[in-house]
Amino acid sequence: MNFKRMAATMTAALALASGGALVNAAPAAAATACPSAKLCLYKGGDFTYLNWTSTSTKACLSVEGYYIGSYVNRLPVTAVVWEWKRGEIVVGDPSFLILGTIRSGGSSSDTLGRWNRATFVCTGGEKPWERY
């Protein structure tokens, strides 16, 4: 049996075992729902409940009050997640703290609640205190 025929046989067997259709895992399918050249921020884990999308490669989004449970970054730039500390002294600018970064091409199906206090997400090196 040649390789192509063996692969076709295995695919058919898998389709029968799964009820007649090949099915992708939900998180992978949802992650592809984020269009190319966009940053997608989801409220829920596993890429559910889309909150924000951005096509800007040099901007800051105000995300205060919105949870970031998962994300997909299809922009060509890194995004930085910031928390505004409101009067607290933080190294660097006195009011802002970096909670994390989202590299170009990066994604996460679960931020583990680390970014629930996020107030800004900035792309392309923008800083929230320069925009607001």
C-alpha positions as CSV (number, residue, x, y, z in Angstrom):
1,M,0.0,0.0,0.0
2,N,1.5,3.4,-0.9
3,F,1.6,6.4,1.4
4,K,-1.2,8.3,-0.2
5,R,-3.6,5.4,-0.1
6,M,-2.7,4.7,3.5
7,A,-3.3,8.3,4.4
8,A,-6.7,8.3,2.6
9,T,-7.7,5.1,4.4
10,M,-6.7,6.6,7.8
11,T,-8.6,9.8,7.1
12,A,-11.7,7.9,6.1
13,A,-11.5,5.7,9.3
14,L,-11.1,8.8,11.4
15,A,-14.1,10.5,9.7
16,L,-16.3,7.4,10.4
17,A,-15.1,7.3,14.1
18,S,-16.0,10.9,14.6
19,G,-19.6,10.6,13.2
20,G,-18.8,11.1,9.6
21,A,-16.9,14.4,9.7
22,L,-13.5,15.6,10.7
23,V,-13.8,18.3,13.4
24,N,-11.2,20.8,14.6
25,A,-10.9,21.7,18.2
26,A,-12.9,24.7,19.2
27,P,-10.0,26.9,20.4
28,A,-8.1,26.4,17.1
29,A,-11.1,27.3,15.1
30,A,-11.9,30.3,17.2
31,A,-8.3,31.6,17.0
32,T,-8.5,31.5,13.2
33,A,-11.6,33.7,13.4
34,C,-9.3,36.7,14.2
35,P,-8.7,38.2,10.7
36,S,-5.2,38.8,9.4
37,A,-3.7,42.1,10.3
38,K,-5.7,42.5,13.5
39,L,-5.2,42.3,17.2
40,C,-8.2,40.5,18.8
41,L,-8.9,40.6,22.6
42,Y,-11.4,38.2,24.0
43,K,-13.2,38.4,27.3
44,G,-13.3,34.6,27.8
45,G,-10.7,31.9,27.6
46,D,-10.4,29.8,24.5
47,F,-11.0,32.8,22.2
48,T,-14.6,33.4,23.3
49,Y,-16.6,36.7,23.6
50,L,-14.6,39.0,21.4
51,N,-14.3,42.4,23.1
52,W,-11.9,44.4,20.9
53,T,-10.2,44.3,17.6
54,S,-7.6,46.7,16.3
55,T,-5.9,47.2,13.0
56,S,-3.7,50.0,14.2
57,T,0.1,49.4,14.4
58,K,0.7,52.5,16.5
59,A,-2.1,53.3,19.0
60,C,-3.5,52.8,22.5
61,L,-6.9,51.2,23.2
62,S,-8.6,52.0,26.5
63,V,-9.7,48.6,27.8
64,E,-10.6,49.6,31.4
65,G,-13.5,47.5,32.7
66,Y,-13.0,44.8,30.1
67,Y,-11.4,41.5,30.9
68,I,-8.7,40.0,28.6
69,G,-9.2,36.2,28.9
70,S,-7.4,35.3,25.7
71,Y,-5.9,37.0,22.6
72,V,-4.6,36.7,19.1
73,N,-2.1,39.2,17.6
74,R,-2.0,39.1,13.8
75,L,-0.4,42.6,13.7
76,P,3.2,43.0,12.6
77,V,4.0,44.8,15.9
78,T,4.1,43.9,19.6
79,A,1.2,45.0,21.8
80,V,1.8,46.0,25.5
81,V,-0.8,45.6,28.2
82,W,-0.7,48.4,30.7
83,E,-2.3,49.1,34.1
84,W,-2.9,52.7,35.2
85,K,-2.0,52.7,38.9
86,R,-3.8,56.0,39.8
87,G,-1.4,57.9,42.0
88,E,0.9,55.0,43.0
89,I,4.6,55.4,42.3
90,V,5.9,52.8,39.8
91,V,9.3,52.5,38.3
92,G,9.4,54.6,35.1
93,D,6.3,56.7,34.6
94,P,4.8,57.3,38.0
95,S,1.3,56.0,37.0
96,F,1.7,53.0,34.6
97,L,2.8,49.4,35.0
98,I,3.3,46.9,32.3
99,L,1.2,43.8,32.9
100,G,2.5,41.9,29.9
101,T,3.3,41.9,26.2
102,I,1.7,40.2,23.1
103,R,4.2,39.5,20.5
104,S,3.4,39.7,16.8
105,G,2.0,36.3,15.8
106,G,1.3,35.5,19.4
107,S,-1.8,34.0,21.0
108,S,-3.0,32.6,24.3
109,S,-6.2,30.8,25.0
110,D,-6.0,31.7,28.8
111,T,-4.4,34.7,30.4
112,L,-5.1,33.2,33.8
113,G,-6.7,36.5,35.0
114,R,-3.3,38.3,34.9
115,W,-4.7,41.1,32.8
116,N,-8.1,41.7,34.5
117,R,-6.8,45.1,35.7
118,A,-5.6,46.2,32.3
119,T,-6.5,49.8,31.4
120,F,-4.7,50.2,28.1
121,V,-3.3,48.0,25.3
122,C,-0.8,49.9,23.1
123,T,0.7,48.8,19.8
124,G,3.9,49.9,18.0
125,G,5.7,51.3,21.0
126,E,3.0,53.8,21.9
127,K,2.7,54.8,25.6
128,P,-0.6,55.5,27.3
129,W,0.7,58.7,29.0
130,E,1.6,60.1,25.5
131,R,-1.9,59.5,24.2
132,Y,-4.2,60.3,27.1
